[in-house]
Amino acid sequence: MNENDRRKIVILTGAGISKESGLDTFRDTDGIWSKHSLEDVATPQGFARNPVLVHQFYNDRRRSLIDNSVLPNAAHAALARLEAEWPGEVFLVTQNIDDLHERAGSHNLLHMHGELLKIRCSACRTVSAWAEDLSTDHVCANCGTGGKLRPHVVWFGEMPLDMERIYQALSECALFMSVGTSGNVYPAAGFVQQVRASGDAHTVELNLEPSMKASAFAQHVYGPATEVVPAYVEQILAGGW
Ligand code: APR
């Protein structure tokens, strides 16, 4: 093992990596934001206005995720393989609220936009696992308050989770890979610039098409995630980047 092999890899993933598992992206022509109003279902104001509508939106998505036909794909599997076989640390930061990375076998990962299979109590802040429909009638199992449970999802206008840990990793990495994200939503869209500002890490974008941030990356690999991600992981494990 040479010195290069010990270096840290940080991977950012977005909705594009789960598209071939049957989950919709947000901003493609048939994406989630073409069918639902972001302001209504993904903001604290929308939830305050109409919690029933917001619960319905996430209940539908939760049901789709636990549908037996939705399974991790070859891209999720390749990133889990990279974590298992790379001699240095592989840290996966996902914007996705699905659990397909975990199901594929990734362990060192962080859901910066929260998790669909968890809920949070706005009264006592307890986060709990949740795989059923959620409604305004549910009562918090921890503090007993009714009507204060919400999806454990980061909405527009809210701070993504564990940003300190993410920025630390970005400043230390030798390779930053961005997979299946359109580069529209900050702070994730700014990670590539953060990496470039803090060192000489290699940066690569793997996506179906150039993202909004394409020009900030040193390398670009375009194609479906299930093809380009396994091939790129193979290349890393065979000798680096
Ligand atoms: N393989 C690779 N990339 C794909 C594939 C595929 N099979 N299909 C689509 N893509 C790409 C699209 O070209 C697009 O650039 O994935 C990207 C998905 O972009 P978005 O729909 O904007 O999703 P994402 O970048 O994850 O959105 C960020 O926005 O609404 C919020 O909170 C939500 O976490 C989400 C955030």
Boltz pocket constraint, residues with backbone or C-beta under 6 A from the ligand:
constraints:
  - pocket:
      binder: B
      contacts: [[A, 13], [A, 14], [A, 15], [A, 16], [A, 17], [A, 19], [A, 20], [A, 25], [A, 26], [A, 27], [A, 28], [A, 31], [A, 95], [A, 96], [A, 113], [A, 154], [A, 179], [A, 180], [A, 181], [A, 182], [A, 183], [A, 184], [A, 185], [A, 206], [A, 207], [A, 208], [A, 209], [A, 210], [A, 211], [A, 223], [A, 224], [A, 225], [A, 226]]
      max_distance: 6.0
